[in-house]
């Protein structure tokens, strides 16, 4: 879970300046995996995706109580909520079952389930090169 720690803080991903491609997919995998493990370990904590508004890191994972989590539509859990009531947030220390679930999730290499494929934006590249050609009225190579 190479991006998990960044998703726990508004200062993650260099204060939101360098979110990796596919970050929402990684978050969805982390949330699904962790909630399965948190259920198995019988933790009183669950996690949900939260799209933090404003500046800083917008791709967050928030700890919530298992009771509040049970009231949610499972399809929405990994997609990012706009608002999470403070009363639903698990703000205090995590239980031992939470620590066990985190340890197990790290050992599972769940990042392997996110496929990010590099691609070339051919149209964008062509436009940039055309602009470069148009701007370069003359080029003279300097010797020495």
C-alpha positions in Angstrom: 0.0 0.0 0.0 2.5 2.5 -1.3 0.2 5.5 -1.2 -1.8 4.7 2.0 0.1 7.0 4.4 -0.3 9.9 1.9 -4.1 9.3 1.9 -4.3 9.8 5.7 -3.2 13.4 5.8 -4.2 16.6 4.0 -0.5 17.2 3.6 -0.1 13.9 1.7 1.2 13.8 -1.9 3.3 16.9 -1.3 0.2 18.8 0.0 -1.8 17.5 -3.0 0.6 18.7 -5.6 1.7 15.3 -6.9 -1.1 12.8 -6.8 -0.1 9.8 -8.9 -2.1 8.6 -11.9 -4.8 6.2 -10.8 -4.9 7.5 -7.2 -8.6 7.0 -6.9 -8.2 3.4 -8.0 -5.6 2.8 -5.4 -7.8 4.4 -2.8 -10.8 2.2 -3.8 -8.6 -1.0 -3.5 -7.2 0.1 -0.1 -10.7 0.9 1.2 -12.2 -2.4 0.0 -9.3 -4.5 1.3 -9.0 -2.8 4.6 -12.7 -2.9 5.3 -12.7 -6.7 4.6 -9.8 -7.2 6.9 -11.2 -4.8 9.6 -14.4 -6.9 9.5 -12.5 -10.2 9.8 -10.3 -8.9 12.7 -13.5 -7.5 14.3 -12.2 -4.0 14.6 -14.4 -1.2 15.8 -13.0 1.0 13.0 -13.7 1.1 9.3 -12.4 3.3 6.5 -14.1 5.4 3.8 -12.9 7.5 0.9 -13.3 11.2 1.4 -12.9 13.8 -1.3 -11.5 16.7 0.7 -12.7 20.1 -0.7 -10.4 23.0 -1.1 -6.6 23.1 -1.2 -4.2 20.5 0.0 -4.5 16.7 -0.7 -8.1 15.9 -1.9 -7.8 12.1 -2.0 -8.2 11.0 1.6 -9.1 7.9 3.6 -10.9 8.6 6.8 -11.4 6.3 9.8 -15.0 5.9 10.9 -16.8 3.9 13.5 -18.0 0.4 12.5 -21.5 1.3 13.6 -21.7 4.3 11.3 -20.1 2.4 8.5 -22.9 -0.3 8.8 -25.4 2.4 7.8 -23.7 3.1 4.5 -24.4 1.9 1.0 -21.5 -0.5 0.3 -21.2 0.8 -3.3 -20.5 4.3 -2.1 -17.7 3.5 0.4 -14.8 3.6 -2.0 -15.9 6.5 -4.2 -15.5 9.5 -2.0 -17.9 11.2 0.3 -18.4 14.9 0.3 -19.1 15.1 4.1 -18.5 12.7 7.0 -20.1 13.7 10.3 -17.5 14.3 13.1 -19.6 12.0 15.3 -19.0 9.2 12.8 -15.2 9.6 12.7 -13.1 7.3 14.7 -10.8 10.0 16.1 -9.4 8.3 19.1 -6.7 5.6 19.2 -7.2 2.6 17.0 -7.8 -0.9 18.4 -5.4 -3.8 18.1 -7.6 -5.4 15.5 -7.1 -2.3 13.3 -3.3 -2.6 13.7 -3.6 -6.3 12.6 -5.7 -5.4 9.6 -3.2 -2.8 8.5 -0.3 -5.2 8.8 -2.1 -7.8 6.8 -3.1 -5.3 4.1 0.5 -4.3 3.6 1.6 -7.9 3.3 -1.0 -8.5 0.5 0.7 -6.3 -2.1 -2.8 -4.9 -3.1 -1.1 -2.2 -5.3 -0.6 -5.0 -7.9 -4.4 -5.0 -8.5 -4.4 -1.4 -9.8 -3.4 -1.3 -13.5 -2.1 2.1 -14.7 -1.1 2.0 -18.4 1.2 4.7 -19.8 -0.1 6.3 -23.0 0.9 9.1 -25.3 -1.4 12.0 -25.9 -0.6 12.1 -29.6 -2.9 15.1 -30.4 -1.5 17.1 -27.5 2.1 16.3 -28.5 1.4 17.2 -32.1 -0.1 20.5 -31.1 2.8 21.3 -28.8 5.4 20.5 -31.5 3.5 22.6 -34.1 3.5 25.5 -31.6 7.2 25.0 -31.1 7.8 25.0 -34.8 5.7 28.2 -35.3 7.6 29.9 -32.4 11.0 29.0 -33.7 11.4 31.5 -36.6 15.1 30.9 -36.8 17.6 28.7 -35.1 21.2 29.2 -35.4 23.6 26.7 -33.9 26.4 28.3 -31.9 29.9 26.8 -32.2 32.1 26.2 -29.3 
